């Protein structure tokens, strides 16, 4: 699996969570505080942030309930 596959899966999952409404690349990028060009490059596979692959691999080693706890902790950090 390539990094762009991960970004596409996550993007699609966020759209599904949003009742199937499409989320533009610009809106997605803005919500994460990055440029649309950067997000687009990640999604198309033109740029491959290495940290993203490691983060996904680390989450993949956790049990489901621990993934949820971890992601909630991460979300709390971004609000500080």
N, C-alpha and C positions, 0 to 999 in steps of 0.2 A: 504494500500500500504506500502511496506517495503522500507527501505533506498536503498537496492540493486536494487529494481525496478527503483527508481529514477536515480541511476547511469547508469543503462542499457539504460533507455530511453534517457538520455542526451548523452551517448556515441553513441547510434544509430543515434541520431539527428545530432551530429557532423560528423558522417560518411556520412549521407545523404547530408549534406551541402558540403561535400568533394567529390561530384559527385558519391557517393556510394562506394568510395574506402575505404577499411578496414583500420582502424587505430589500430595498435598493442597496447596492454596494456602498453608496455614499452614506446612507443612514447607518448601515452596519459599522462602517469605518468610524464615523463620527461618534457612535455610541461607545467605541473602544478607545477613542482618543488618538487615532492614527489617520494618515491620509488615505483617501480613496484609492490612490495609485498603489500604495503599499498593500492594501487589502486585496485589491484586484490582482496584483502580482502574486500574492500568496495563493489566491483562489485559482489562478490559472497555472500555477506551477512555475512561473518565471523567477520567483524568489522563494527560497526555502529556509525559513527560520528554523535553525537546528533545535532551539529550545522547545519548540512546539512538539516535535517528535518525541523528545524525552519526557515532556510533561504527560503526553498521551500514554506513553509506555508505562510511566510511573502509576498513573491512574488505573491502567489496565491490570496492574498487579494487585490492586486493592479489591476487597470484597465489596459488593454493591452498597451495603449500608455505610461502609467507611468512605466510599466515593462521595456519597451524599454529604456526610459530615465534613469531609475535606473541602468540597466545593462551597458549602455554606460558610466555612471559616474564611475561605478566599474571598467570598462575596462581602463578608463583614469587613475585611481589611480594605477593600476598595472604597468603602463608605467612610473610612476614617480620614 
